[in-house]
Amino acid sequence: MPAPIVYPMYLGDFSVDGTVYIYWNTFDSSNASVTMTGLLATDIEIYKNGGMTQRSSDSGYTLLDADGTDLDGATGFHGVSIDLSDDTDTGFFARGNEYLILVNAVTVDGQTVILATSSISIENRAGKNGVGDFAVTLTIGTTGGT
């Protein structure tokens, strides 16, 4: 059976100084949960607005499990966090932009794989939570009376 095509999940619109938590599972060729090996914070790659150049710094990326393998001992369950306030790569994380997050060149079931884990935006949606850019003009006038 050919491998499935998996599209990265949109995790939402984050504030410019927020933290993104990303979780994923890994499976072997029989669809059983399997431990991924070789995961380092430097394996996280982030692309901006469809560009083909990833963020130049790995600062602000954290493996959620200290050894970079299975979270809380759960086989095949992995996670990282990304601190969007980290401005080591000046201006990379900025409002009004879209981002794709990859985990690059890790080993799953003896195969080297690249995982397109998710996509996010930073203050690039206008929703009921008020995130987005708005221009408001307030005009106050008087009637001349006392």
C-alpha positions as a printed NumPy array, in Angstrom:
array([[  0.   ,   0.   ,   0.   ],
       [  1.47 ,   3.393,  -0.921],
       [  2.214,   5.875,   1.836],
       [ -0.585,   8.35 ,   2.546],
       [ -0.303,  12.008,   1.666],
       [ -0.512,  14.062,   4.827],
       [ -1.212,  17.776,   4.754],
       [  0.072,  20.   ,   7.568],
       [ -2.648,  21.069,  10.   ],
       [ -3.344,  24.775,  10.521],
       [ -2.936,  25.353,  14.26 ],
       [ -4.285,  28.881,  14.38 ],
       [ -3.464,  32.556,  14.516],
       [ -0.99 ,  33.363,  17.282],
       [  0.058,  36.596,  18.947],
       [  3.441,  37.932,  17.935],
       [  4.889,  37.11 ,  21.368],
       [  3.132,  33.751,  21.814],
       [  4.327,  30.177,  22.08 ],
       [  3.266,  27.423,  19.686],
       [  3.045,  23.82 ,  20.893],
       [  3.181,  21.176,  18.153],
       [  2.467,  17.472,  18.646],
       [  2.582,  14.563,  16.209],
       [  2.649,  10.777,  16.093],
       [  4.935,   8.413,  14.211],
       [  4.027,   4.969,  12.885],
       [  5.838,   2.026,  11.339],
       [  4.929,   0.359,   8.045],
       [  2.264,  -1.712,   9.853],
       [  0.664,   1.456,  11.302],
       [  1.849,   0.661,  14.834],
       [  3.204,   3.514,  16.963],
       [  6.982,   3.681,  16.766],
       [  9.676,   5.8  ,  18.4  ],
       [ 11.306,   8.387,  16.161],
       [ 15.074,   8.728,  16.553],
       [ 17.489,  11.537,  15.891],
       [ 15.176,  14.447,  16.77 ],
       [ 17.055,  17.601,  17.751],
       [ 15.842,  21.192,  18.07 ],
       [ 17.992,  21.931,  15.013],
       [ 15.713,  19.632,  12.962],
       [ 12.866,  22.158,  13.204],
       [ 12.626,  24.266,  10.048],
       [ 10.205,  27.161,   9.602],
       [  9.34 ,  28.799,   6.292],
       [  7.6  ,  32.168,   5.928],
       [  4.91 ,  33.146,   3.397],
       [  5.636,  30.319,   0.97 ],
       [  9.308,  31.255,   0.697],
       [ 11.973,  28.588,   0.273],
       [ 14.427,  29.988,   2.812],
       [ 13.987,  28.722,   6.347],
       [ 14.536,  30.737,   9.518],
       [ 18.29 ,  31.105,  10.022],
       [ 18.286,  30.534,  13.804],
       [ 17.205,  27.546,  15.907],
       [ 16.945,  29.713,  19.018],
       [ 13.54 ,  29.513,  20.707],
       [ 12.843,  25.906,  19.681],
       [ 12.416,  23.398,  22.514],
       [ 11.87 ,  19.64 ,  22.526],
       [  8.991,  18.944,  24.911],
       [ 10.614,  15.72 ,  26.103],
       [ 14.13 ,  16.173,  27.455],
       [ 15.654,  13.435,  25.294],
       [ 13.7  ,  14.343,  22.151],
       [ 11.878,  11.044,  21.875],
       [  8.533,   9.834,  23.192],
       [  6.566,  12.325,  25.3  ],
       [  5.753,  11.009,  28.762],
       [  6.94 ,   7.57 ,  27.661],
       [  4.142,   7.248,  25.072],
       [  5.627,   5.416,  22.087],
       [  5.365,   7.431,  18.894],
       [  4.122,  10.663,  20.521],
       [  6.39 ,  13.689,  20.028],
       [  6.31 ,  17.448,  20.528],
       [  8.15 ,  20.747,  20.293],
       [  7.478,  24.333,  21.272],
       [  8.366,  27.468,  19.348],
       [  8.797,  30.813,  21.105],
       [  7.52 ,  33.415,  18.641],
       [  9.007,  36.256,  20.71 ],
       [ 12.54 ,  35.015,  19.945],
       [ 13.863,  37.629,  17.512],
       [ 17.329,  36.143,  16.948],
       [ 16.528,  36.126,  13.213],
       [ 15.436,  39.767,  13.237],
       [ 11.918,  40.32 ,  11.943],
       [ 11.28 ,  36.708,  10.933],
       [  8.385,  36.22 ,  13.332],
       [  6.142,  39.2  ,  12.609],
       [  2.445,  40.012,  12.485],
       [  0.622,  39.538,   9.213],
       [  2.555,  36.46 ,   8.071],
       [  2.015,  32.734,   7.42 ],
       [  4.445,  29.979,   8.466],
       [  5.019,  26.307,   7.613],
       [  6.748,  24.147,  10.236],
       [  8.769,  21.048,   9.3  ],
       [ 10.715,  18.45 ,  11.221],
       [ 13.62 ,  17.638,   8.934],
       [ 15.584,  14.414,   8.47 ],
       [ 14.605,  12.21 ,  11.413],
       [ 14.453,   8.415,  11.422],
       [ 11.112,   6.596,  11.624],
       [ 10.957,   2.811,  11.199],
       [ 14.464,   2.766,   9.717],
       [ 13.625,   5.408,   7.107],
       [ 14.745,   9.039,   6.99 ],
       [ 11.663,  11.235,   6.777],
       [ 10.632,  14.879,   6.679],
       [  7.42 ,  15.767,   8.505],
       [  5.357,  18.804,   7.501],
       [  3.828,  19.077,  10.97 ],
       [  1.734,  22.23 ,  10.826],
       [  1.15 ,  25.762,   9.658],
       [  0.394,  28.877,  11.684],
       [ -0.157,  32.575,  11.204],
       [  0.858,  35.482,  13.406],
       [ -1.864,  38.07 ,  13.92 ],
       [ -3.038,  37.55 ,  10.346],
       [ -6.712,  36.73 ,  10.871],
       [ -9.58 ,  38.933,  11.958],
       [-11.85 ,  36.887,  14.165],
       [-14.16 ,  37.247,  17.101],
       [-11.182,  37.28 ,  19.44 ],
       [-10.171,  40.62 ,  17.928],
       [ -6.91 ,  39.426,  16.426],
       [ -6.106,  41.353,  13.28 ],
       [ -5.423,  44.915,  12.226],
       [ -8.285,  47.353,  12.321],
       [ -8.49 ,  51.083,  11.675],
       [-11.119,  52.834,  13.756],
       [-12.049,  56.483,  13.464],
       [-14.014,  58.049,  16.286],
       [-15.539,  61.464,  15.713],
       [-16.892,  63.361,  18.698],
       [-18.929,  66.465,  18.08 ],
       [-20.89 ,  68.865,  20.198],
       [-24.221,  70.469,  19.549],
       [-23.068,  73.809,  20.84 ],
       [-25.48 ,  73.705,  23.761],
       [-24.736,  73.734,  27.427]])
